């Protein structure tokens, strides 16, 4: 197929040989299957962010580092340069997270290059060598659901031990490769220690996993892995070898009404987004 304009410069640079086909198009990026020498990879072309709410952007970008104070001031003022800097920071967040998580052994696509708003990375494949399906497109047996859930809980722990919370983990951004689930789509990843919303995001990520896999294995629905994981993390007792039970006893105390309402709003927004994605699938 004819190469999109955004990929032509990478072809000219010799980073890509040919564009095979378009793999997917979403509100944040378009992904193409490409050939790089003897290997088949994928190229993710980021779009400008026009559909993210201000509240979500603030939550995700809190405490993110930028190159200099001029960029920080421009981003705070919302100038054209500031918006460009903010979008660049949003894109580079995924690249940084991928390299960081891949180095930590997390099951994410291997990143190879990032140039001019295009990320070249591993093409996650199924048993036939084709692009792996998303979890939401797969029907699982109870045993498969339990096994995949256990693996992904382990990956959430490994990510947190590397200092990263995905922030938007669900069946829509997990691929089912030939050897198990692979986590994708990380532009909203946050620093676990530096973002005040990290706990809420991790609890939501784990709740999304529980809700999806619990549809195939109902015994997962009462579990409390998210609260257990965060409690161990806060107490400095979490490692990739820490045994988890899925049980957590909450201490009695004052109710954080504001936080509760925020979680309710997030749950409603997530449900609406999920319904929209399902209707477009």
Buried (B, 14 or more C-beta within 10 A) or exposed (E): EEBBEBBEBBBEEEBBBEBBEEBEEBEBBBBBBBEBEEEBBBBBBBBEBEEBEEEBBEBBBBEBEBEEEEBBBBBEEEEEEBBBBBBBBBBBBBBBBBBBBBEBEBBBBEBBBBEEBBBBBBBBBEEEEEBBEBBBEBEBEEEBBBBBBBEBBBBBBBBBBBBBBBBBBBBBBBBBBEEEBBBBBBBBBBBBEEBEBBBBBBBBBBBBBBBBBBEBBEEBEEBBBBBBBBBBBEEEEBEBEEEBEBEBEEEEEEEEEEEEEBBEEBEEEBEEBBEEBEEEE
